[in-house]
Amino acid sequence: GQNIDQPTEMTATEGAIVQINCTYQTSGFNGLFWYQQHAGEAPTFLSYNVLDGLEEKGRFSSFLSRSKGYSYLLLKELQMKDSASYLCAVRDFAHDYKLSFGAGTTVTVRA
Amino acid sequence: KAGVTQTPRYLIKTRGQQVTLSCSPISGHRSVSWYQQTPGQGLQFLFEYFSETQRNKGNFPGRFSGRQFSNSRSEMNVSTLELGDSALYLCASSLDGVGGGSYEQYFGPGTRLTVT
């Protein structure tokens, strides 16, 4: 299976930048996903990385280093609505392309 | 197009009962995955169905089962409910999970099951 680790909580100020790290161990890496989940709602897709490097999507960017088993999600120009849980998920072809999720990082944005 | 729908949204059952949850995927999506989400364990994969066949299974007891119909709609069943089964059950659909690709999963709103 996979071990996916991410910090439990992070707090930042409106307008600031926050970086959420995710480390993983997998025998057949086949892609890493980031999801956002607001309290009481379903997770929504944010980004996908399968090759090393940075993927940018507006205020959100995601980085991957396969050799290090490491990814981060960068949230820029934080807004109050960015307060949510951010889930890192890894797909593994050695386990029938199953998607495994980290426990999530709760980000709180303060005014 | 319409998103993933799940019914019912909330359910209260007592120990020993059984429950059936329903999920309708996005039109055209053939893969449906089920997850259990609890505060302590996070999102745990239950199983995945593709073209009416279970393609993948997580580490849950046999009390948890599912099926998929020819229109890709899926149901999951939990028999002999235990208190620990109280959780949010999420269904997610995707075009296809096999072979990689950025086939992101789209989640439904979930069914909140409370076992008393």
Interface residues (C-beta under 8 A of the other chain):
Chain A: N30 G31 F33 Y35 E41 A42 P43 T44 F45 Y48 V50 L87 A89 R91 F93 H95 D96 Y97 K98 L99 S100 F101 G102 A103 G104
Chain B: V4 S33 Y35 Q41 G42 L43 Q44 F45 E48 R55 N56 G58 L90 G97 V98 G99 G100 G101 S102 E104 Q105 Y106 F107 G108 P109 G110
